[in-house]
Amino acid sequence: MTRHAVLEESLAWTPARGLTPRCGDGGGRLLVADSWLVREGRVRGLERHRERFLRACGECSGPPLRRLLEFWRDVAAALPRTGEWFPRVELAAGSLELRLLLRPAPPLEPDVRVWAAGQPDPRTRPRRKGPDLDALARVRRRASEEGASEAVLVAPSGAVLEAATASVVWWEGDALCLPPPRLPVLPGVTVGLLQERAHRLGIRVVHRERGLAELHEREVWLVNALHGIRPVTGWAGGTGGTVGSAPAVRAPEWRRWLESLGEPISRA
């Protein structure tokens, strides 16, 4: 079965019937969403995605925890054990419908070119994945028009926050750097794994506010659950100056480690 042989399928969940095909494309706006990569029945950090999803549902007065755990159990059973997939769990407004979107994974990118215009942050709920997916998709479409596949969001101060669909990390000397948690950034599962490994290896992890120009000639990565680590190999657009990319000398070894973390779904 090839990556594109199967179309995506949207499933709704109820306690009585479990996951069943949804009728039509309607439904309330997204309150919460979470997604991850499945490769031949293995997932990286699935338990962390579950905890983030449960926590976010609790924050917006979603279904009781018992129902959420039943839903998650059925989701885990429904995930394909062959092929490459990028499923998404959802909580929708209105009837608080729980849903699973089963979709083939898009082609994975080993690196990324980023639109460096410094997009003002369009999100209304930056610490919760789901409500702002449409706004972020519009940002990515604008980046595509500029010859890039991602765009960097910036705070009013000009400080780098994250990309439209990924966390931003970079290296300053031997220190792994990321934006301070006081800034409006999504708690990324993958960036959390990177921080834990750095601590185990004795690598300094520091939080720093940096503008785009201050990332000039640094090794910068975009990291998320789909692509893992993507070194930034080019910056498109204008930032009031030229942002150059540094060679990705650390990325290959860190990518091999990250890709080794996939566990069978039954063990997640």
C-alpha positions in Angstrom: 0.0 0.0 0.0 1.5 3.3 -1.0 1.4 6.5 0.9 -1.3 8.0 -1.4 -3.4 4.9 -2.0 -5.8 5.6 0.8 -7.8 8.8 1.3 -8.3 10.3 4.7 -11.2 9.2 6.8 -13.1 11.1 9.5 -14.5 9.1 12.4 -16.8 10.3 15.3 -16.8 8.7 18.7 -19.6 7.9 21.1 -19.5 5.7 24.2 -22.1 3.3 22.8 -20.8 2.9 19.2 -17.1 3.7 19.5 -15.5 5.2 16.3 -17.8 5.3 13.3 -17.6 7.2 10.0 -18.8 10.8 10.1 -21.6 11.9 7.8 -20.8 15.1 5.9 -18.2 17.7 6.5 -20.0 19.8 9.1 -19.2 20.1 12.8 -18.3 22.6 15.4 -15.0 24.6 15.4 -12.0 22.8 16.8 -11.3 23.3 20.5 -8.5 20.9 20.8 -6.4 18.9 18.3 -3.3 16.7 18.5 -1.4 14.7 15.9 1.6 12.5 15.5 3.4 10.3 13.0 2.7 6.5 12.7 5.3 4.5 10.8 4.7 0.8 10.5 2.7 0.7 13.7 5.3 2.7 15.8 4.9 6.1 17.3 7.3 8.5 19.1 6.0 10.0 22.4 2.4 8.8 22.0 1.9 8.9 25.8 3.0 12.6 25.8 0.5 13.4 23.0 -2.2 11.7 25.0 -1.4 13.8 28.1 -1.3 17.0 26.2 -4.7 16.2 24.6 -6.3 15.3 27.9 -4.9 18.4 29.6 -6.2 20.7 26.8 -9.6 19.0 26.9 -9.8 19.6 30.6 -8.8 23.3 30.2 -11.8 23.9 27.9 -14.3 21.9 30.0 -14.4 18.9 27.7 -15.9 15.5 28.3 -15.1 13.8 31.7 -11.8 12.1 32.0 -13.3 8.6 31.9 -14.8 9.3 28.5 -11.6 10.8 27.2 -9.7 7.7 28.3 -12.3 5.4 26.6 -12.0 7.5 23.4 -8.2 7.3 23.5 -8.3 3.5 23.9 -10.4 3.2 20.8 -8.2 5.6 18.9 -5.1 3.4 19.7 -6.9 0.3 18.5 -7.9 2.0 15.3 -4.5 3.3 14.3 -3.0 1.5 11.3 -0.2 -0.9 11.9 1.3 -0.7 8.4 2.2 2.3 6.3 2.9 5.9 7.2 0.1 7.9 8.7 -0.5 11.3 10.4 -3.7 10.9 12.4 -5.3 13.7 14.3 -7.6 13.5 17.4 -10.1 16.4 17.8 -12.5 17.9 20.3 -15.1 20.1 18.5 -17.3 22.8 20.0 -21.1 22.6 20.2 -21.8 19.0 21.2 -18.2 18.5 22.3 -17.7 15.8 19.7 -14.6 13.6 19.9 -13.2 12.7 16.5 -10.3 10.9 14.9 -9.0 11.9 11.5 -7.1 9.1 9.8 -4.9 10.5 7.0 -1.9 9.3 5.2 1.3 11.1 6.1 2.6 13.6 3.7 6.2 13.3 2.4 8.6 13.9 5.2 11.1 16.7 4.7 14.8 16.3 5.8 15.3 20.1 5.9 13.2 23.3 5.5 13.3 26.7 3.9 11.6 29.3 6.1 9.9 32.6 5.2 11.7 35.1 7.4 9.4 38.1 7.1 8.5 37.7 10.8 4.8 37.0 10.8 2.8 38.7 13.7 1.3 35.9 15.8 -2.3 35.3 14.5 -3.3 32.8 17.2 -6.0 33.3 19.8 -5.0 30.3 21.9 -1.3 29.9 21.4 -0.8 27.4 24.2 -3.5 25.0 22.9 -3.4 23.2 19.6 -6.6 23.2 17.6 -8.4 26.6 17.7 -5.9 28.3 15.4 -5.1 25.7 12.8 -7.0 27.5 10.0 -5.1 30.8 10.8 -1.8 29.0 10.8 -2.7 27.3 7.5 -3.1 30.7 5.9 0.3 31.7 7.2 1.9 28.6 5.6 0.1 29.3 2.3 1.6 32.8 2.3 5.0 31.3 3.0 4.6 29.0 0.0 4.0 32.0 -2.2 7.4 33.3 -1.1 9.2 30.0 -1.9 9.2 28.6 1.6 7.3 25.8 3.3 7.2 27.3 6.8 7.0 30.8 8.4 8.3 32.1 11.7 5.9 33.8 14.1 7.2 36.7 16.2 6.0 38.5 19.3 5.3 42.3 19.2 8.8 42.7 20.5 10.2 40.9 17.5 11.2 37.9 19.5 11.0 34.6 17.7 8.2 32.4 19.0 7.8 29.3 16.8 6.9 28.3 13.3 3.4 27.8 12.0 3.5 24.1 12.6 6.8 23.5 14.6 8.8 24.6 17.5 12.0 26.6 16.8 15.3 25.7 18.5 18.8 26.8 17.7 22.4 26.5 18.9 24.6 29.2 20.4 28.0 27.7 21.0 27.4 24.4 22.8 24.0 25.5 24.2 20.6 24.4 22.9 18.4 27.4 22.9 14.7 28.0 22.7 12.2 30.8 23.5 11.4 31.4 27.1 8.3 29.6 28.4 6.8 33.0 29.4 6.3 33.7 25.7 3.1 32.4 24.0 4.4 29.1 22.7 2.8 25.7 22.3 4.3 23.1 24.6 5.8 20.9 21.9 6.2 17.1 22.5 9.2 16.8 20.3 11.0 19.8 21.7 10.4 18.3 25.2 12.2 15.1 24.1 15.1 17.2 22.8 15.4 19.1 26.1 15.4 15.8 28.1 18.2 14.3 26.0 20.3 17.5 26.3 20.0 17.4 30.1 21.0 13.7 30.1 24.1 14.5 28.0 25.1 17.5 30.1 24.3 20.0 27.3 23.1 23.4 28.5 19.5 24.2 27.6 18.9 28.0 27.8 15.8 30.1 27.1 16.6 33.3 25.2 14.6 36.0 23.4 16.1 36.4 19.9 15.0 38.3 16.9 15.3 36.8 13.5 18.4 38.8 12.7 20.1 37.2 15.8 19.6 33.7 14.2 22.0 34.7 11.4 24.5 32.0 10.7 23.3 29.8 13.5 22.2 26.2 13.3 18.4 26.5 13.6 16.0 23.6 13.6 12.2 23.4 13.2 11.0 20.4 15.2 7.6 18.7 15.3 5.9 15.3 15.6 5.6 14.8 11.8 9.0 15.7 10.4 11.1 15.3 13.6 14.1 17.6 13.2 14.4 19.8 10.1 17.5 22.0 9.9 16.8 25.4 8.4 18.8 25.5 5.2 17.5 28.7 3.7 15.5 31.9 4.7 13.1 33.4 2.1 11.7 36.9 2.2 12.9 40.1 3.9 13.7 40.8 7.5 15.3 44.1 7.0 18.5 42.3 6.3 19.8 38.9 5.3 19.5 35.9 7.5 22.1 33.2 6.6 21.9 29.6 7.6 24.7 27.7 9.2 25.7 24.1 8.3 23.6 21.5 10.2 26.5 19.8 11.9 24.6 18.5 14.9 21.3 17.6 13.2 22.2 14.2 11.7 23.1 12.5 15.0 20.2 14.0 16.8 17.8 12.9 14.0 19.1 9.3 14.2 18.5 9.4 18.0 15.0 10.9 17.6 14.0 8.4 14.9 15.0 5.5 17.2 12.4 6.5 19.8 9.4 5.0 18.0 7.5 2.4 20.0 4.8 -0.1 19.0 1.3 1.4 19.6 0.4 -1.4 21.9 3.1 -0.3 24.3 2.3 3.4 24.2 
